[in-house]
C-alpha cells in the first residue's frame, strides 16, 4: 500500500524565510494589560515585542515594564522569527480605551 512520507514541499528549516518575517504587519489587542503601564502610554508610542522562553509568551514591553501579553494567530511565526531568525519586532500603540490597548506589530 502506498503512503505519505510525512514530509512537505516548500521552504525548509523553519518553514519560512526572512522575507516572511519582514512582511508581518498586524493589529492586536494586548491580553492582560498592565493598567499602570498602559496609563502612561500614548498613541504612536513604540513598544518592544519580546519573547519570554520560560512562559513561552510574547510580551509588549515599555522600557523594562510589561504592558501586556500578545495572543494572535501569528504568535508562533513571530516567536520563530525572534528565536531562530534573530528578528526584532515593535508594537506601535494605535488605540487606548480604558484599560484596553491595541498595537500594530511589525518588524523593525
Buried (B, 14 or more C-beta within 10 A) or exposed (E): EEEEEEEEEEEEEBEBEEEBBBEBEBEBBBBEBBEEBBEEBEEEBEBBBBBEEEEEBBBBBBEEEBBBBBEBEBBEBBBBBBEEBEBEBBBBBBEBEEEEBBBBBBBE
